[in-house]
Amino acid sequence: METPSLGRRILALLIDWAVAALSAVALTGVSYPPKDIGENLVIVGFFIVEVGILTGLLGFTIGKRILGLRVENPAGQPIGIPRAVLRTTLLSLVLPAIVMNEDKRGLHDIAAGARVIRV
């Protein structure tokens, strides 16, 4: 099990954000970049739902799959939707993601009982 680099994780996050933003634009008609806080919240909502469901059920998102990353619990299984939504919501707040322990696990991963590995 290899811990992925921060650059790989950030690139996966940017891909996932782009997918969520494009989904929000296509399905709701919000503009990108968003015109106001309401449109921004719609995009954040899409991000939390998309990343939460994919991470919870599969262990990876589109960005993580492209970059060879996986989110798992200590037993090596996907973390489930409730924990994945908690993790993604905390990730959306940014600060929990940049505060890391010595294992390069952010507070969002610790709170959700998750770790990101390179596959």
Backbone as ProteinMPNN parsed JSONL, in Angstrom:
{"seq_chain_A": "METPSLGRRILALLIDWAVAALSAVALTGVSYPPKDIGENLVIVGFFIVEVGILTGLLGFTIGKRILGLRVENPAGQPIGIPRAVLRTTLLSLVLPAIVMNEDKRGLHDIAAGARVIRV", "coords_chain_A": {"N_chain_A": [[0.853, -1.184, 0.0], [0.696, 2.084, -0.974], [1.187, 5.468, -0.073], [-0.375, 8.126, -1.628], [0.923, 10.956, -3.48], [0.616, 14.431, -2.576], [0.173, 16.114, -4.733], [-0.984, 14.387, -6.656], [-3.351, 13.764, -5.347], [-4.561, 16.302, -5.219], [-4.898, 16.879, -7.959], [-6.736, 14.865, -8.65], [-8.876, 15.754, -7.108], [-9.424, 18.212, -8.399], [-10.282, 17.287, -10.902], [-12.595, 15.917, -10.097], [-14.055, 18.079, -9.094], [-14.469, 19.543, -11.453], [-16.072, 17.742, -12.891], [-18.356, 17.686, -11.227], [-19.12, 20.397, -11.37], [-19.668, 20.674, -14.124], [-21.771, 18.845, -14.311], [-23.681, 20.1, -12.666], [-24.107, 22.465, -14.118], [-25.137, 21.401, -16.514], [-27.469, 20.045, -15.63], [-28.951, 21.805, -14.031], [-28.72, 24.36, -15.0], [-27.185, 26.371, -13.854], [-24.66, 28.918, -13.903], [-21.207, 28.863, -14.918], [-18.226, 30.398, -14.308], [-19.885, 30.506, -11.094], [-22.542, 32.879, -10.547], [-23.469, 33.865, -8.151], [-23.793, 33.284, -4.569], [-25.769, 31.36, -4.28], [-25.734, 29.852, -6.678], [-23.169, 28.851, -6.445], [-23.471, 27.245, -4.177], [-25.157, 25.293, -5.219], [-23.409, 23.975, -6.973], [-21.483, 23.047, -5.137], [-23.145, 21.347, -3.698], [-23.722, 19.395, -5.68], [-21.122, 18.389, -5.948], [-20.669, 17.274, -3.373], [-22.674, 15.276, -3.286], [-22.12, 13.683, -5.623], [-19.378, 12.878, -5.234], [-19.605, 11.76, -2.691], [-21.393, 9.564, -3.082], [-20.058, 7.993, -5.087], [-17.536, 7.535, -3.85], [-18.385, 6.291, -1.487], [-19.69, 3.94, -2.361], [-18.007, 2.71, -4.331], [-15.37, 3.276, -3.681], [-13.812, 4.983, -5.059], [-13.645, 7.977, -7.06], [-14.324, 9.634, -10.194], [-12.051, 11.219, -10.777], [-10.198, 10.107, -8.953], [-10.083, 7.498, -9.888], [-8.97, 7.847, -12.462], [-6.433, 8.729, -11.727], [-5.441, 6.632, -10.283], [-6.114, 6.201, -7.545], [-7.563, 5.305, -4.365], [-10.138, 5.263, -1.907], [-10.45, 3.946, 1.254], [-11.573, 1.906, 4.052], [-10.065, 0.82, 7.2], [-10.138, -1.956, 6.826], [-9.845, -2.275, 4.153], [-12.028, -1.894, 2.501], [-14.669, -0.09, 0.676], [-15.869, 2.962, 2.174], [-18.578, 3.413, 2.65], [-21.676, 5.163, 2.121], [-22.7, 7.123, 4.121], [-20.347, 7.791, 5.67], [-18.693, 8.6, 3.602], [-20.042, 10.846, 2.63], [-19.839, 12.507, 4.882], [-17.016, 12.77, 4.929], [-16.598, 14.055, 2.437], [-18.062, 16.41, 2.768], [-16.597, 17.638, 4.832], [-14.186, 17.872, 3.437], [-14.959, 19.777, 1.582], [-14.958, 22.033, 3.115], [-12.34, 22.735, 3.236], [-10.206, 23.428, 5.25], [-10.15, 21.114, 7.079], [-9.01, 19.29, 5.324], [-6.433, 20.165, 4.807], [-5.088, 20.035, 7.177], [-3.024, 17.735, 8.357], [-1.99, 14.477, 9.57], [0.936, 12.579, 10.595], [0.822, 10.43, 8.846], [-0.097, 11.459, 6.509], [-2.847, 11.795, 6.462], [-5.728, 13.621, 6.237], [-7.823, 15.652, 8.396], [-10.439, 15.23, 7.555], [-10.326, 12.632, 6.505], [-9.608, 11.196, 8.798], [-11.825, 11.669, 10.491], [-13.772, 10.304, 9.059], [-12.896, 7.739, 9.183], [-11.18, 6.819, 7.182], [-8.748, 6.185, 4.556], [-6.528, 7.234, 1.985], [-5.227, 5.542, -0.728], [-2.706, 4.545, -3.086], [-3.278, 2.746, -5.98]], "CA_chain_A": [[0.0, 0.0, 0.0], [1.506, 3.286, -1.116], [0.498, 6.73, 0.178], [-0.229, 8.965, -2.825], [1.459, 12.306, -3.301], [-0.365, 15.501, -2.442], [-0.135, 16.58, -6.086], [-1.912, 13.422, -7.276], [-4.645, 13.928, -4.668], [-5.148, 17.584, -5.628], [-5.337, 16.746, -9.341], [-7.972, 14.075, -8.618], [-9.901, 16.663, -6.579], [-9.78, 19.17, -9.453], [-11.085, 16.556, -11.89], [-13.916, 15.679, -9.504], [-14.751, 19.365, -9.034], [-14.901, 19.866, -12.817], [-17.206, 16.853, -13.209], [-19.519, 18.163, -10.473], [-19.53, 21.69, -11.915], [-20.299, 20.424, -15.426], [-23.056, 18.196, -14.028], [-24.593, 21.13, -12.153], [-24.449, 23.354, -15.235], [-25.977, 20.662, -17.465], [-28.743, 19.606, -15.07], [-29.724, 22.863, -13.365], [-28.601, 25.619, -15.711], [-26.373, 27.385, -13.177], [-23.548, 29.344, -14.744], [-19.88, 28.63, -14.379], [-18.228, 30.44, -12.856], [-21.18, 30.871, -10.515], [-22.809, 34.314, -10.43], [-23.759, 34.249, -6.767], [-23.605, 32.229, -3.575], [-26.753, 30.307, -4.53], [-25.208, 28.969, -7.723], [-22.009, 28.172, -5.881], [-23.959, 26.182, -3.287], [-25.66, 24.205, -6.073], [-22.236, 23.229, -7.441], [-20.939, 22.339, -3.97], [-24.081, 20.248, -3.439], [-23.453, 18.344, -6.663], [-19.833, 17.803, -5.598], [-20.825, 16.426, -2.187], [-23.479, 14.102, -3.639], [-21.396, 12.817, -6.56], [-18.19, 12.292, -4.601], [-20.072, 10.925, -1.587], [-21.955, 8.298, -3.58], [-19.029, 7.187, -5.743], [-16.557, 7.099, -2.85], [-19.023, 5.379, -0.548], [-20.028, 2.643, -2.965], [-16.943, 2.114, -5.13], [-14.05, 3.54, -3.128], [-13.113, 5.953, -5.897], [-14.4, 8.897, -7.896], [-13.766, 9.67, -11.551], [-10.685, 11.729, -10.672], [-9.345, 9.135, -8.266], [-9.914, 6.345, -10.789], [-8.025, 8.252, -13.502], [-5.1, 8.883, -11.15], [-5.044, 5.413, -9.58], [-6.274, 6.349, -6.101], [-8.729, 4.644, -3.782], [-10.459, 5.589, -0.517], [-10.898, 2.709, 1.888], [-11.535, 1.835, 5.509], [-8.907, 0.009, 7.611], [-10.257, -3.328, 6.328], [-9.632, -2.276, 2.715], [-13.318, -1.818, 1.81], [-15.225, 1.261, 0.571], [-16.28, 3.448, 3.496], [-20.024, 3.548, 2.755], [-22.165, 6.502, 1.762], [-22.716, 8.118, 5.209], [-18.984, 8.245, 5.981], [-18.17, 9.302, 2.428], [-20.658, 12.181, 2.599], [-19.167, 13.259, 5.948], [-15.661, 13.063, 4.449], [-16.667, 15.025, 1.341], [-18.511, 17.686, 3.336], [-15.435, 18.219, 5.504], [-13.254, 18.239, 2.38], [-15.469, 21.012, 0.986], [-14.615, 23.137, 4.014], [-10.914, 22.912, 2.949], [-9.295, 23.353, 6.391], [-9.896, 19.742, 7.55], [-8.206, 18.55, 4.358], [-5.028, 20.586, 4.795], [-4.484, 19.672, 8.463], [-2.719, 16.309, 8.19], [-1.135, 13.836, 10.563], [2.193, 12.081, 10.04], [0.509, 9.465, 7.787], [-0.693, 12.247, 5.426], [-4.299, 11.683, 6.5], [-6.356, 14.859, 6.665], [-8.872, 15.498, 9.415], [-11.632, 14.675, 6.909], [-10.125, 11.184, 6.436], [-9.625, 10.661, 10.165], [-13.216, 11.711, 10.966], [-14.573, 9.304, 8.339], [-12.284, 6.433, 9.308], [-10.755, 6.485, 5.82], [-7.41, 6.505, 4.105], [-6.398, 7.241, 0.539], [-4.066, 4.77, -1.139], [-2.446, 4.467, -4.521], [-3.47, 1.354, -6.419]], "C_chain_A": [[0.893, 1.239, 0.0], [0.647, 4.525, -0.848], [0.705, 7.628, -1.027], [0.313, 10.343, -2.492], [0.312, 13.315, -3.179], [-0.773, 16.023, -3.816], [-1.142, 15.687, -6.789], [-3.306, 13.576, -6.668], [-5.334, 15.222, -5.095], [-5.647, 17.511, -7.068], [-6.635, 15.936, -9.431], [-9.136, 14.934, -8.122], [-10.35, 17.653, -7.641], [-10.616, 18.513, -10.546], [-12.493, 16.341, -11.358], [-14.726, 16.966, -9.406], [-15.275, 19.748, -10.417], [-16.093, 19.014, -13.223], [-18.469, 17.336, -12.503], [-20.028, 19.484, -11.034], [-20.222, 21.51, -13.256], [-21.661, 19.751, -15.255], [-24.085, 19.216, -13.562], [-25.04, 22.066, -13.262], [-25.421, 22.656, -16.179], [-27.369, 20.369, -16.914], [-29.584, 20.723, -14.454], [-29.662, 24.201, -14.077], [-27.838, 26.7, -14.968], [-25.211, 27.752, -14.097], [-22.229, 28.975, -14.076], [-18.926, 29.584, -15.059], [-19.565, 30.916, -12.304], [-21.306, 32.381, -10.332], [-22.985, 34.77, -8.994], [-23.586, 33.045, -5.848], [-24.579, 31.072, -3.798], [-26.267, 29.328, -5.583], [-23.988, 28.197, -7.225], [-22.435, 27.019, -4.975], [-24.532, 25.009, -4.074], [-24.49, 23.343, -6.545], [-21.608, 22.435, -6.295], [-21.836, 21.151, -3.618], [-23.88, 19.091, -4.398], [-22.147, 17.629, -6.33], [-19.985, 16.837, -4.423], [-21.599, 15.152, -2.524], [-22.702, 13.152, -4.55], [-20.218, 12.107, -5.898], [-18.603, 11.371, -3.456], [-20.582, 9.574, -2.05], [-20.871, 7.423, -4.201], [-17.989, 6.66, -4.745], [-17.152, 6.056, -1.916], [-19.267, 3.994, -1.113], [-18.846, 1.942, -3.627], [-15.548, 2.254, -4.517], [-13.244, 4.513, -3.97], [-14.112, 6.82, -6.645], [-13.798, 8.85, -9.297], [-12.312, 10.137, -11.507], [-9.745, 10.744, -10.014], [-9.086, 7.916, -9.157], [-8.877, 6.656, -11.869], [-6.599, 8.272, -12.959], [-4.663, 7.701, -10.286], [-5.084, 5.517, -8.066], [-7.528, 5.631, -5.641], [-8.883, 5.108, -2.339], [-11.015, 4.318, 0.112], [-10.877, 2.842, 3.403], [-10.341, 0.97, 5.908], [-8.946, -1.443, 7.128], [-10.073, -3.421, 4.812], [-10.898, -2.211, 1.883], [-13.741, -0.372, 1.626], [-15.863, 1.676, 1.903], [-17.784, 3.594, 3.674], [-20.446, 4.996, 2.551], [-22.188, 7.476, 2.937], [-21.323, 8.663, 5.551], [-18.383, 9.027, 4.814], [-18.765, 10.708, 2.312], [-20.058, 13.06, 3.697], [-17.776, 13.692, 5.487], [-15.681, 14.157, 3.386], [-17.13, 16.387, 1.829], [-17.361, 18.38, 4.045], [-14.373, 18.657, 4.493], [-13.659, 19.564, 1.742], [-15.169, 22.237, 1.84], [-13.129, 23.498, 3.937], [-10.015, 22.703, 4.17], [-9.084, 21.925, 6.898], [-9.012, 18.934, 6.595], [-6.734, 18.941, 4.397], [-4.321, 20.336, 6.132], [-4.289, 18.156, 8.442], [-1.871, 15.788, 9.345], [0.121, 13.304, 9.868], [1.99, 11.056, 8.925], [-0.104, 10.124, 6.555], [-2.201, 12.022, 5.322], [-4.85, 13.004, 7.019], [-7.413, 14.595, 7.724], [-10.152, 14.918, 8.823], [-11.531, 13.158, 6.778], [-10.214, 10.551, 7.82], [-11.059, 10.601, 10.691], [-14.071, 10.631, 10.314], [-13.996, 7.899, 8.471], [-11.777, 5.928, 7.973], [-9.28, 6.768, 5.622], [-7.411, 6.457, 2.585], [-5.114, 6.485, 0.203], [-3.896, 4.863, -2.647], [-2.537, 3.01, -4.927], [-2.726, 1.076, -7.711]], "O_chain_A": [[1.74, 1.408, 0.877], [-0.48, 4.623, -1.333], [1.846, 7.874, -1.418], [0.177, 10.829, -1.37], [-0.808, 13.067, -3.625], [-1.942, 16.34, -4.035], [-2.057, 16.181, -7.448], [-4.312, 13.526, -7.375], [-6.546, 15.241, -5.308], [-6.721, 18.033, -7.368], [-7.531, 16.283, -10.201], [-10.245, 14.853, -8.65], [-11.547, 17.91, -7.771], [-11.555, 19.121, -11.059], [-13.472, 16.553, -12.073], [-15.94, 16.954, -9.608], [-16.403, 20.226, -10.54], [-17.031, 19.52, -13.839], [-19.536, 17.391, -13.113], [-21.237, 19.676, -11.163], [-21.257, 22.128, -13.504], [-22.602, 20.064, -15.984], [-25.231, 19.198, -14.012], [-26.216, 22.422, -13.342], [-26.416, 23.248, -16.597], [-28.35, 20.438, -17.654], [-30.805, 20.597, -14.366], [-30.466, 25.089, -13.793], [-27.837, 27.851, -15.406], [-24.833, 26.971, -14.97], [-22.144, 28.801, -12.86], [-18.829, 29.578, -16.286], [-20.294, 31.647, -12.975], [-20.339, 33.072, -10.011], [-22.69, 35.916, -8.655], [-23.276, 31.939, -6.293], [-24.238, 29.921, -3.529], [-26.373, 28.114, -5.405], [-23.809, 27.025, -7.554], [-21.832, 25.946, -5.002], [-24.411, 23.859, -3.651], [-24.574, 22.115, -6.519], [-21.243, 21.273, -6.474], [-21.342, 20.076, -3.28], [-23.867, 17.932, -3.982], [-22.069, 16.403, -6.419], [-19.486, 15.713, -4.473], [-21.219, 14.065, -2.09], [-22.632, 11.953, -4.282], [-20.081, 10.888, -5.994], [-18.008, 10.309, -3.274], [-20.237, 8.546, -1.467], [-20.772, 6.24, -3.878], [-17.609, 5.49, -4.792], [-16.506, 5.059, -1.593], [-19.073, 2.991, -0.425], [-18.693, 0.726, -3.506], [-14.656, 1.454, -4.797], [-12.106, 4.832, -3.626], [-15.269, 6.445, -6.836], [-12.856, 8.096, -9.543], [-11.442, 9.524, -12.125], [-8.614, 10.564, -10.467], [-7.98, 7.374, -9.165], [-8.009, 5.832, -12.159], [-5.663, 7.877, -13.654], [-3.624, 7.766, -9.629], [-4.208, 4.995, -7.377], [-8.44, 5.38, -6.429], [-7.896, 5.32, -1.635], [-11.93, 3.693, -0.425], [-10.261, 3.749, 3.962], [-9.663, 0.432, 5.032], [-7.903, -2.09, 7.03], [-10.135, -4.512, 4.245], [-10.852, -2.449, 0.676], [-13.241, 0.504, 2.332], [-16.336, 0.83, 2.661], [-18.227, 3.88, 4.787], [-19.673, 5.926, 2.78], [-21.719, 8.601, 2.766], [-21.153, 9.872, 5.702], [-17.654, 9.997, 5.018], [-18.067, 11.651, 1.939], [-19.795, 14.239, 3.463], [-17.405, 14.856, 5.64], [-14.87, 15.082, 3.43], [-16.643, 17.414, 1.355], [-17.168, 19.584, 3.879], [-13.734, 19.693, 4.673], [-12.803, 20.379, 1.401], [-15.132, 23.357, 1.33], [-12.715, 24.493, 4.533], [-9.124, 21.855, 4.115], [-7.938, 21.54, 7.131], [-8.341, 17.994, 7.02], [-5.874, 18.13, 4.056], [-3.095, 20.415, 6.209], [-5.253, 17.393, 8.501], [-1.145, 16.535, 10.001], [0.333, 13.558, 8.683], [2.904, 10.834, 8.131], [-0.579, 9.432, 5.655], [-2.765, 12.054, 4.229], [-4.488, 13.453, 8.107], [-7.843, 13.459, 7.922], [-10.876, 14.194, 9.506], [-12.535, 12.461, 6.923], [-10.824, 9.495, 7.99], [-11.464, 9.595, 11.273], [-14.99, 10.102, 10.939], [-14.561, 6.954, 7.919], [-11.922, 4.747, 7.657], [-8.65, 7.484, 6.4], [-8.196, 5.73, 1.975], [-4.055, 6.75, 0.772], [-4.822, 5.214, -3.378], [-1.94, 2.141, -4.291], [-2.776, -0.043, -8.223]]}, "name": "protein", "num_of_chains": 1, "seq": "METPSLGRRILALLIDWAVAALSAVALTGVSYPPKDIGENLVIVGFFIVEVGILTGLLGFTIGKRILGLRVENPAGQPIGIPRAVLRTTLLSLVLPAIVMNEDKRGLHDIAAGARVIRV"}
